[in-house]
């Protein structure tokens, strides 16, 4: 019996990436001209082979916008990064190579050019050649799995050496298939936060089912032979004839999602409650701003205190020369025009500086406006400029400009807390467009099939299902209408020069770093205190309405026992702990043996259900605790749900890498793949969520809900 317990307890910005790129490591050689380039101001999601581990460490320390966990292959590190053309050029000058444009800011280009570098030359030649040498390490298989997808058989292994402090240990895995074929492949050392974890490789194609694996090291260690296991070795029950699915036919904006929720509430009144979550978000709104003067020479950024839609878009700002001597610096606001009359000396020459003008606008009486001096303009003479019009810069014309009410669907025959609860929520990160397609496809499958399929009808009699299709609607609206790589919400906590409009795509809070357990504020790794960082944690734990909504829903319905947070991309299946402290890589407490068994056993079932759709298999190396298979994510929602509320909480990362038979490589799909791919992800992962409901049903048979 499992016991519910109550415990207390990187994606970032262009400016920080630029800072990280400004310090190349020693000995970084200039590579040949890269095969893949971007225009200087173009932004894209790029898979990059880094020059060395030191370059990766600098990027992580600088808060680079990492889409998923960096990988080691052939002794080199690869990472998926959101970069401008200038940043990519800086990286290549430091020895990195662009391997694949996973996604451009305006299209979904797929191109992969990957090369391999030679294995590092060993210094212990005697150990290689001397048959009499004594092994100085011991090897153990941590993972050995195989599976078949798309007619191809793949093998994946992880091996640990006892020579954990030796960075030069090389490990080779030799395999044999049932029909006698043999082969081998190298494993590569993986460290995290300076701590050795294991040696591993990406899944390797093999001709047929492998029956034996052996690992050897360059120190002379040899593992015992092992037989790899079938992964995930679980299949869902077959769908009956007439089972209804495929309810998604386009990407859905938050406006579309709100309409879909309203329609489902009307159509299935006996099975659905629409819940208005208590914390309204800011809405698709920003302060209006403009440059007064020339940013390349001397300028002040003038910004409205209220949002642009609150009567401030279109307000004009200007500076004027009073044309008379000995005039003081003064300001007047009349008829939606802010006029700054510059100070003059006895000769009638203007004497006001940019700092003087900003200070005047920021004086207590200037409640409508605030100002900052543009970078490089401090102390310069303020020019006569304007009028310029303030504008919030938002391009979406169909998005209502008002606070947004986030909504959840509650689905089930008994929506009174008497049945075990399952929560599925998505789009904490705005740019992950495929994720609400997953949760809405899941919701519609349950509702439509409850009318025609006895098994679905029984599920909805036994389980109480909650669905939040878009946790972060404001950021999502901005991603669809203004900047498709937007990760965060729209709340701008920046101050001073960081409020410059040139940083508008870098403002906001990472909702999935804003929770209370294992947070940045408690000293955990994987979030930032810099407001321009892609994983900015906010001003305090639960400072944002988006994160408070998730927790308030869970607290208001204590029957919720299972939760799934749907993200993209990369193909991961994860659970707590999701964060650690860097000194010694100390994670949040590990689940008990029984709970770990539940997490992994349920994962196998759900991964099997995902694979049933089109053969997509989430790799065993990417199945496990967040802190182990992805990275430390301080202040994530799953940790709070698990440690504080006793909820078994998982995370999907939909959008698994696809095997390219022509190149023999795994290729990424990105946050916003062509819709055919997003549609396929919605179908397969919705099946995974249905299996999660079955997991909850089975758990409730032994652990009834207590009211």
Buried (B, 14 or more C-beta within 10 A) or exposed (E): EBEBBEEEBBBBBBBBBBBBBEEBBEEBEEBEEBEBBBEEEBBBBBBBBBBBBBBBBBBBEBBBBBBBBBBBBBBBBBBBBBBBBBBBBBBBBBBBBBBBBBBBBEEBBBEBBBEEEEEEEBEBEEBEEEEEEEBBBBBBBBBBBBBBBEEBBBBBBBBBBBBBEBEEBBBBBBBBBEEEEEBEBBBBBBBBBEEBBBBBBBBBEBEEBBBBBBBBBBBBBEBEEBEBEEBBEBEBEEBEEEBBBEBBEEBBBBBBBBEBBEEBBEEBEEBBEBBEBEBBBBBBBBBBBBBBBEBEEBBBBBBBEBBBBBEBBEBBBBBBBBEEEEBEBEBEBEEEEBBBBBBBEEEEEBBBBBBBBBBBBEEEEBEBBBBBBBEEBEEBBBBEBBBBEBBBBBEBEEBBBEBBBBBBBBBBBEBEBEBBBBBBBBBBBBBBBBBBBBBBBBBBBBBBBBEEBEBBBEBBEBBBBBBBBBBBBBBBBBBBBBBBBBBBBBBBBBEEEBBBBEBBBBBBBBBBBBBBBBBBBBEBBBBBEBBBBBBBBBBEBBBBBBBBBBBBBBEEBBBBBBBBBBBBBBBBBBBBBBBBBBEEBBBBEEBEEEBBEBBBEBBBBBBBBBBBBEBBBBBBBBBBBBBBBBBBBBBBBBBBBBBBBBBBBBBBBBBBBBBEEEEEBBBBBBBBBEBEBBBBBBBBBBBBBBBBBBBBBBBBEEBEBEE
